[in-house]
Amino acid sequence: MKDNNISLLNYSFNYFFQYCIQKYQIQVISHHFSNHKIEGLTVVDELGTSFSYERDNLKVKQNFTLCHELGHFILKHDGNYFAESIENQENLLEREANIFSAVVLMPDIVLLSKIYYSCETFHQIQNSLGVSKQALFFRLLDFLREYYPGKDNEIKQAVETYIEGKNVSVFRLFHDIREQIIEEFNQFQPSLINQVKQRVRKVGFTTSLEYPYLLNQDNWKAIKEESINLKTWLIYNKGKSIAYVWDKEKFSDEEARKKAEIQLLLM
């Protein structure tokens, strides 16, 4: 969210999901079994990694399944084959993948923003995040239990009344923990690489005057790996140096160098 300036109120799991699919070149396909026993599959072999989901399931279930399969991959679960089915929900790896899926679909800070600050209803959140009633219900229970251990009955009642359109009880619970959630969210800062990418995507060019870490050439490899369109270089003049990054589709090598030389002269 921070890396791509995604609005908390407009959040969708697809931002993260599609990023991972493209970065790791994961194939996503659908499958169909008449008994609907296999909700999702992850296969890792010599051809790469692929996820598949039951095409006859509702969209909200497909969303959960896709994030579940991504969980197996991101959490580096041992194995080359994972099958999500009704029978194996208590399996430890499956439970971990379920938790991962729920958090990606419904992050803490997004729930706080929507429930506490935007005063959205249960059904509005369900629709905007593309999740089922059951998924959002259990996500709220698990989420609030982390902050209120031993208050299961109070939490369950608050969530149930929230579903009915009464938000006073759940609002009160979020009120008391809002600063903790915000503090945890603020602990994560956008990566420097992504900051550079965003800047270059916007204007086509940036330098170490904006991002001093660019002077360390060890960081260049990571930048180039992020996009084949990004190029990096460094120039010296009278004991001063400036590193710069540019989008080769927006500026030629010569144009980028001239822009860097002008900024170097002004230092």
Protein Blocks (a to p, Z undefined) as FASTA:
>chain_A
ZZnopafklgcfklmmmmmmmmnopacdddddfklmambdcdddfkbccddddfkbcfkl
mmmmmmmmmmmmmnopacjbdcddfklmmpmklmmmmmmmmmmmmgfklmmmmmmmnopa
fklmmmmnopafklmmmmmmmmmmmmmghilmmmmmmmmmmmnopaklmmmmmmmmmmmm
mmmmmmpccdfklmmmmmmmmnopacfklmmmlmpmklmmmmmmmpmkbccddddeehia
cdddddfklpcfklmmmmmmmmmmmZZ
